[in-house]
Amino acid sequence: MRKLLEDVFSRRKCYLLVGDIMLDSYIFGDVRRVSPEAPVPVLAVERREDRPGGAGNAAVNLAGLNADVTLVGFTGGDAAEKTLRFQFDSVGITLAAVRWERATISKTRLLSGRQQLVRFDEENPLPPKREESAALEAAVRGMDFSEFDGVLLSDYGKGVCSAEVCAAIMEKSRAAGIPVVVDPKGSDWEKYHGALLAAPNVKELGDALGQEMINDDAEIVAAGKILRCRCGLEYLAITRSEKGITLLAEGKGQHFPTEAREVYDVSGAGDTVAACLLRFFTAPMPMKDAVPLANLAAGIVVGFTGTHPINAHLLLERCESSLPSSWEGVRGRGGKVVFTNGCFDILHPGHADYLRKAADLGDYLIVGLNSDASIQRIKGAGRPVNDQQTRKMMLEALSCVNEVVIFEEDTPLELIRRIRPDILVKGGDYKPEDIVGREHAGRTESIPFVEGYSTTELINRIRLQHG
């Protein structure tokens, strides 16, 4: 599979994406007390992250899969639009926005650790003005669709994907001979008539048919057949959370189950699936081969906190058939594989003591190392001090460490699932039942840290001494 993906990503593609653009903001902090003013928690803010949301997230997903993307939607000419433009420019997305007389849609989430405390939305619930929708339709009709390999319609029901705009997209795509993939919303699916594929989730499938849906194979297939025929779709890919994806084509249903895994945040997973299906189908790749890859990609992004796009690097890394066989040989000879993980930004005696004790529990110690991007998300700006290759080299220099594997996610859950260590080790005062990945290990152990050593304290001390 890796070779197939490398071949796909070696050929750059170009797409048009039309949809509801949003800014997703995350305010991370720590709750330590209750407000004296009211019975509510007080969040001590540590950092804020702004990320493209809605159609913006779908665009970043496509761009990360070696593609040029032109994004069309409404923005408000405000600070949120400025933030989005900067982020789109950084990944090569062309924003062809139409201004409307309201703020850019923004959704802000307050989190303590991984727990979302509250979300507040800034948007006008009324439909766009007639002249605003007309301007958007004109922008779509003014584009040369022959420049694109496909179109992604990202409908969040916020006013971009009107019947008129969808009609223009279907008409021009048909004339250019390129496919349209739809991430749908609402009950009006007539406007999607002529698309190659729609990718609803179970709730959206029910909304389209005006009925409550049960996530059952037979019921999903029966409902999907009705909707596919009604809308003239060649394919219908229904995303079903832990049950994977069901693909409907030519009246037949095919299930692509996903492996059960710990899910931290499903935000944006639908964007990832739709973007991957368009990218891989136009590679070109048969849809039956594109769906498992989209399934895999969705399984990766839900392992992150908040909206997180897929990219070629993450997919290629996950498609590695196995880790190096050395640890498999140890296990084959009856040895015990030990796994632990961390940032190990500035290696100190506390780390060395901890890793030696972890290694003593078995015969082969694998250290999962947070990537630079992972640490930045977890610890904020200014970290890590040492890049991932430097940190990896320092760990590999320790005689007690047999192997170091860098992972991109916020937690090592998927890495642990692949290795299935005999002994899973965590430092500090963790209870075994609180250790991430424990269900994929033979047993879990917690090793206390040596007092007086802390990377954060070392960094603060250095900064204090050197101004």
Secondary structure as GFF3:
##gff-version 3
##sequence-region A 1 467
A	DSSP	alpha_helix	2	9	.	.	.	ID=ss1
A	DSSP	beta_strand	13	19	.	.	.	ID=ss2
A	DSSP	beta_strand	21	34	.	.	.	ID=ss3
A	DSSP	beta_strand	41	54	.	.	.	ID=ss4
A	DSSP	alpha_helix	55	64	.	.	.	ID=ss5
A	DSSP	beta_strand	67	72	.	.	.	ID=ss6
A	DSSP	beta_strand	74	75	.	.	.	ID=ss7
A	DSSP	alpha_helix	79	90	.	.	.	ID=ss8
A	DSSP	beta_strand	93	95	.	.	.	ID=ss9
A	DSSP	beta_strand	98	99	.	.	.	ID=ss10
A	DSSP	beta_strand	105	112	.	.	.	ID=ss11
A	DSSP	beta_strand	115	122	.	.	.	ID=ss12
A	DSSP	alpha_helix	130	141	.	.	.	ID=ss13
A	DSSP	three_ten_helix	145	147	.	.	.	ID=ss14
A	DSSP	beta_strand	150	154	.	.	.	ID=ss15
A	DSSP	alpha_helix	163	176	.	.	.	ID=ss16
A	DSSP	beta_strand	180	183	.	.	.	ID=ss17
A	DSSP	three_ten_helix	190	192	.	.	.	ID=ss18
A	DSSP	beta_strand	197	198	.	.	.	ID=ss19
A	DSSP	alpha_helix	202	209	.	.	.	ID=ss20
A	DSSP	alpha_helix	217	231	.	.	.	ID=ss21
A	DSSP	beta_strand	235	239	.	.	.	ID=ss22
A	DSSP	three_ten_helix	241	243	.	.	.	ID=ss23
A	DSSP	beta_strand	245	249	.	.	.	ID=ss24
A	DSSP	beta_strand	252	256	.	.	.	ID=ss25
A	DSSP	alpha_helix	269	281	.	.	.	ID=ss26
A	DSSP	alpha_helix	287	301	.	.	.	ID=ss27
A	DSSP	alpha_helix	312	318	.	.	.	ID=ss28
A	DSSP	alpha_helix	326	332	.	.	.	ID=ss29
A	DSSP	beta_strand	337	342	.	.	.	ID=ss30
A	DSSP	alpha_helix	349	359	.	.	.	ID=ss31
A	DSSP	beta_strand	364	370	.	.	.	ID=ss32
A	DSSP	alpha_helix	372	379	.	.	.	ID=ss33
A	DSSP	alpha_helix	388	396	.	.	.	ID=ss34
A	DSSP	beta_strand	403	407	.	.	.	ID=ss35
A	DSSP	alpha_helix	413	419	.	.	.	ID=ss36
A	DSSP	beta_strand	423	427	.	.	.	ID=ss37
A	DSSP	three_ten_helix	432	434	.	.	.	ID=ss38
A	DSSP	three_ten_helix	438	440	.	.	.	ID=ss39
A	DSSP	beta_strand	443	447	.	.	.	ID=ss40
A	DSSP	alpha_helix	455	466	.	.	.	ID=ss41
###
